Amino acid sequence: MMLLMTIACSSNEGNTSGEKEADGKSEAVENVPEGMVLIPTGNFQMGGKSDQAYKDEFPRHGVTVSSFYMDQTEVTNAQFQKFVEETGYKTVAEKDIDWEEMKKQLPEGTPKPADSVLAAGSLVFAQTNEPVDLNDYSQWWKWTTGADWQHPEGPGSSIEDRMNHPVVHIAWEDAKSYAKWAGKRLPTEAEWEWASMGGMDDVKYPWGNEPVEQAYEKANFWQGKFPYQNYALDGFERSSPVKSFPANGYGLYDMAGNVWEWCEDKYDVNLYQQYADKGAVEDPSGSASYYDPREPYSPKHVIRGGSFLCNDSYCSGYRVARRMSSSKDSGFNHTGFRCVKDL
């Protein structure tokens, strides 16, 4: 979470199925919940498949995933508003920060900041005027008091004309709460990666292998030079309405770009080695513990799919194998989610 850093610094393939399975699949197809699609059982090689891949995408390993239902789109503002209206739920970004909880994620002895720093808010992207060090994300993320799902850019902004955009400023526990209310759950990252390929074999992107510089009509991502020059060739500088771009082979929209999507799994940089040591893995549910050496005090969960800010020069998050992580209490104006449901 960007605020943590600020405080710390300021302080010093194929399917195999029998007849019985086929009958079950037919029944599942007939009973697909509204707004969801059936993702079939399958096996694939999970992990990095290009020279852009990061260390935590290796080693590649065999995974089998059982069938499940998945939301066609990211959860929208309209859908999330209905949840809030029916439950009175308040998101993490709408609550003042609990210092006793936050200091657990900081080096011991970090002094408490001013109360004004702990006021309810979230992180908002701020485009820079010139090239900056891409290792220093404080250059483009700004803690903004009053930013939340109803005010994506902070006080004065609104979602009135964005009800069919994905909801943002969603922390992991917010996504979990919505999913429980909806009778669903969050996907595992194995389920997410399998679904994102849309039935294609070992492709680099949800749309296939067409180079990203030729794919601005395929997804909402950053065209230009991040984070200071955005050509917006796809027609959007920030989020786009769901279904603005073609669906993948399973009928899923925005599996690349638009907003990052929370997964159930705890983030562990060494997870894939653990899987590879076991051989083929069936329906993996992630690591039993958190581990990110970059921020060892912060409990993080996996996010997938990239966002409108992704660019090859920075994160290439639209790759199907790309793993990213975020602290479970973080919200950004490029982070949302979609749900899945067991058969």
C-alpha positions in Angstrom: 0.0 0.0 0.0 1.4 3.3 -1.1 0.5 5.0 2.3 2.6 2.4 4.1 5.6 3.4 2.1 4.9 7.1 2.6 4.7 6.7 6.4 7.8 4.5 6.6 9.8 6.9 4.5 8.6 10.0 6.3 9.7 8.2 9.6 13.1 7.4 8.4 -4.9 -28.6 -22.6 -6.8 -30.4 -23.1 -10.0 -31.7 -21.5 -10.6 -35.3 -20.4 -14.1 -36.2 -19.3 -16.2 -39.3 -19.1 -19.9 -39.7 -19.9 -20.9 -38.8 -16.4 -18.9 -35.6 -16.5 -20.3 -34.7 -19.9 -23.9 -35.1 -18.5 -23.0 -32.9 -15.6 -21.6 -30.3 -17.9 -24.7 -30.2 -20.0 -26.8 -29.6 -16.8 -24.3 -26.9 -15.8 -24.7 -25.2 -19.2 -28.4 -25.1 -18.8 -28.2 -23.6 -15.3 -25.6 -20.9 -15.8 -26.4 -18.1 -13.4 -27.3 -14.7 -15.0 -24.3 -12.7 -16.0 -21.9 -15.6 -15.7 -20.4 -18.1 -18.1 -19.3 -21.8 -17.7 -15.6 -22.3 -17.6 -14.8 -25.9 -18.5 -12.5 -28.3 -16.8 -9.0 -28.3 -18.3 -5.3 -28.6 -17.7 -2.5 -26.3 -18.8 1.0 -25.1 -18.1 0.7 -22.3 -15.6 3.4 -19.6 -15.6 5.5 -17.2 -17.7 5.8 -17.8 -21.4 7.8 -14.8 -22.8 10.9 -12.8 -22.1 8.7 -10.3 -20.2 8.0 -12.9 -17.5 9.0 -12.1 -13.9 10.8 -14.5 -11.5 7.6 -15.2 -9.6 6.0 -16.6 -12.8 8.5 -19.6 -12.8 8.9 -22.5 -12.9 6.1 -23.4 -15.2 4.1 -26.2 -13.8 1.1 -28.4 -14.8 -2.3 -27.5 -13.3 -5.7 -29.0 -13.6 -8.7 -26.8 -13.0 -12.3 -28.1 -12.4 -15.3 -26.4 -14.1 -16.8 -23.3 -12.5 -18.9 -20.3 -13.3 -17.3 -16.9 -13.8 -18.7 -13.4 -14.0 -18.7 -12.2 -17.6 -17.6 -8.8 -16.5 -15.9 -7.0 -13.7 -18.3 -6.1 -11.0 -19.8 -2.7 -12.0 -20.6 0.4 -9.9 -24.3 -0.4 -10.4 -23.9 -3.9 -9.0 -21.8 -2.7 -6.1 -24.3 0.1 -5.3 -27.1 -2.5 -5.0 -24.9 -4.4 -2.6 -24.3 -1.3 -0.5 -27.9 -0.2 -0.5 -29.1 -3.7 0.7 -26.4 -4.1 3.4 -25.2 -0.7 4.4 -21.6 -1.9 3.8 -18.7 0.6 4.1 -15.6 -0.1 2.1 -12.1 0.1 3.6 -11.5 3.4 1.8 -14.5 4.9 3.5 -13.1 4.3 7.0 -10.4 6.1 8.9 -7.2 4.1 9.1 -6.7 2.0 12.2 -3.2 2.8 13.3 -2.9 -0.3 15.5 -3.5 -2.5 12.5 -1.4 -0.4 10.1 1.7 -0.4 12.3 1.8 -4.2 12.1 2.8 -3.7 8.4 5.6 -1.2 9.2 9.1 -1.6 10.7 9.0 -1.7 14.5 9.3 1.7 16.0 7.7 3.6 13.2 6.0 6.7 14.8 2.4 7.3 14.4 1.7 10.0 11.8 -0.7 12.9 12.1 -4.4 12.0 12.3 -4.9 13.9 9.1 -2.8 11.3 7.3 -5.0 8.5 8.7 -8.2 10.0 7.5 -10.4 7.9 5.1 -9.0 7.9 1.6 -7.4 5.8 -1.1 -4.7 6.0 -3.8 -5.4 7.9 -7.1 -3.2 7.8 -10.2 -1.7 11.2 -11.1 -0.1 11.4 -14.6 3.4 12.9 -14.5 4.6 15.7 -16.7 7.9 14.0 -17.7 9.7 10.6 -17.5 10.3 9.4 -14.0 12.0 6.5 -12.3 9.7 3.5 -12.9 10.9 1.9 -9.7 9.5 4.7 -7.7 5.7 4.4 -7.9 5.2 7.3 -5.4 5.8 9.4 -8.5 2.4 8.6 -9.9 0.3 7.3 -6.9 -1.1 10.0 -4.6 -2.8 9.3 -1.3 -6.1 11.2 -1.6 -8.4 11.8 1.3 -12.0 11.3 0.3 -11.2 9.0 -2.6 -13.4 5.9 -2.6 -15.7 3.8 -4.9 -18.2 6.6 -5.2 -15.5 9.3 -5.7 -12.9 7.6 -7.9 -10.6 10.7 -8.3 -11.4 12.1 -4.8 -13.8 14.8 -3.6 -15.8 16.3 -6.4 -15.6 13.3 -8.6 -18.6 11.0 -9.1 -19.8 7.7 -10.7 -23.1 9.1 -11.9 -22.0 8.7 -15.5 -20.0 5.5 -14.8 -22.5 3.1 -13.5 -21.5 0.5 -16.1 -17.8 0.9 -15.4 -16.0 -1.5 -13.0 -16.2 -0.5 -9.4 -12.7 0.6 -8.1 -11.0 1.5 -4.8 -11.9 -2.0 -3.7 -9.8 -3.7 -1.0 -9.6 -7.5 -0.9 -12.0 -7.7 2.1 -14.5 -5.5 0.2 -14.4 -7.9 -2.7 -14.8 -10.9 -0.4 -17.8 -9.2 1.3 -19.6 -8.6 -2.0 -18.9 -12.1 -3.2 -20.3 -13.6 0.0 -23.5 -11.5 -0.4 -23.8 -12.5 -4.0 -23.5 -16.2 -3.2 -20.2 -16.4 -5.0 -16.5 -16.3 -4.2 -13.2 -14.8 -5.6 -11.3 -16.9 -8.1 -8.1 -18.6 -7.4 -5.3 -17.3 -9.6 -5.1 -20.7 -11.3 -8.8 -20.4 -12.2 -8.2 -16.9 -13.3 -5.3 -17.7 -15.6 -7.1 -20.7 -17.1 -10.2 -18.7 -17.8 -8.3 -15.8 -19.3 -7.0 -17.9 -22.2 -10.5 -18.5 -23.3 -9.9 -22.0 -24.6 -6.8 -21.1 -26.6 -3.6 -23.1 -26.0 -0.8 -21.5 -24.1 -1.3 -18.0 -25.5 0.4 -14.8 -24.2 -2.7 -12.6 -24.0 -6.5 -13.2 -23.6 -6.9 -12.2 -27.3 -4.1 -14.6 -28.4 -0.5 -13.7 -29.4 -1.0 -10.6 -31.5 1.6 -8.1 -30.3 0.3 -5.6 -27.7 1.3 -2.6 -29.8 -1.2 -3.8 -32.5 -3.9 -4.7 -30.0 -5.3 -1.4 -28.9 -8.8 -2.5 -30.1 -8.6 -5.6 -27.9 -8.4 -4.1 -24.4 -8.1 -1.0 -22.3 -4.5 -0.3 -21.5 -1.9 2.5 -21.7 -0.7 3.3 -25.2 2.2 5.7 -25.1 5.0 6.3 -22.6 4.0 5.5 -19.0 3.3 7.4 -16.8 3.6 10.8 -18.6 2.2 10.3 -22.2 -1.0 8.5 -23.0 -2.1 8.4 -26.6 -5.4 6.7 -25.6 -5.6 4.9 -28.9 -8.2 2.6 -27.3 -10.5 5.6 -26.6 -10.1 5.6 -22.8 -7.7 7.4 -20.5 -9.1 5.7 -17.4 -11.6 2.9 -17.0 -14.0 1.9 -19.7 -17.6 0.6 -19.5 -17.6 -3.2 -19.3 -18.0 -5.0 -22.6 -16.3 -2.1 -24.5 -13.9 -4.6 -26.0 -14.3 -8.1 -27.5 -14.9 -11.1 -25.2 -12.4 -14.0 -25.1 -13.4 -17.5 -26.2 -15.3 -18.2 -23.1 -17.3 -15.0 -23.3 -15.4 -13.1 -20.6 -14.8 -9.4 -21.1 -11.8 -7.3 -19.9 -9.6 -10.2 -18.8 -6.9 -7.9 -20.0 -6.7 -4.3 -18.9 -9.5 -2.0 -17.6 -8.9 -2.8 -13.8 -6.9 -5.2 -11.8 -8.9 -8.1 -10.3 -8.5 -9.6 -6.9 -8.0 -13.3 -6.5 -8.5 -15.4 -3.4 -4.8 -16.4 -3.1 -2.3 -15.1 -0.7 0.7 -13.8 -2.6 3.9 -15.8 -2.1 6.8 -15.0 -4.4 8.0 -18.7 -4.2 4.7 -20.4 -4.7 5.4 -21.8 -8.2 8.5 -23.6 -7.0 6.3 -25.2 -4.3 3.8 -26.3 -7.0 6.6 -27.6 -9.3 8.1 -29.7 -6.5 4.7 -31.5 -6.2 4.4 -32.3 -9.9 1.0 -31.7 -11.5 -1.3 -29.8 -9.2 -5.1 -30.1 -9.1 -7.3 -27.1 -8.3 -4.5 -25.2 -6.4 -5.7 -22.7 -3.8 -2.5 -20.8 -3.3 0.1 -20.4 -0.6 -0.6 -21.0 3.1 1.4 -17.9 4.0 2.2 -14.4 2.6 5.7 -13.6 1.3 6.8 -10.6 -0.6 10.4 -9.7 0.1 9.8 -6.2 -1.2 7.3 -5.5 1.6 7.8 -8.3 4.1 5.5 -6.9 6.8 2.5 -6.5 4.4 -0.1 -9.3 4.0 -0.7 -9.3 0.2 -3.1 -11.1 -2.1 -2.8 -11.8 -5.8 -4.3 -9.4 -8.4 -4.6 -10.3 -12.1 -5.3 -9.0 -15.5 -3.7 -5.5 -15.6 -5.5 -2.2 -15.9 -5.8 0.9 -18.0 -2.4 1.9 -16.7 -0.5 -1.2 -18.0 2.2 -0.7 -20.6 5.1 -2.9 -21.7 7.6 -0.4 -20.4 6.1 -0.9 -16.9 4.1 -3.9 -15.8 2.7 -5.7 -18.9 -0.1 -6.8 -16.6 -2.4 -7.8 -19.5 -0.3 -11.0 -20.0 -2.3 -14.0 -18.9 0.6 -15.2 -16.7 1.4 -11.9 -15.0 1.2 -12.0 -11.3 0.9 -8.9 -9.2 0.2 -8.4 -5.5 -1.4 -5.8 -3.3 -1.8 -5.4 0.4 -5.2 -6.7 1.4 -6.4 -3.4 2.8 -5.3 -1.4 -0.3 -7.6 0.4 -2.7 -6.6 2.1 -5.9 -8.6 3.7 -8.7 -7.5 0.9 -11.0 -8.4 -2.1 -8.8 -11.7 -4.0 -8.8 -12.8 -7.7 -9.1 -15.0 -10.3 -10.6 -16.5 -13.3 -8.9 -16.8 -17.0 -9.6 -19.3 -19.7 -8.4 -18.9 -23.4 -7.9 -21.0 -25.8 -10.0 
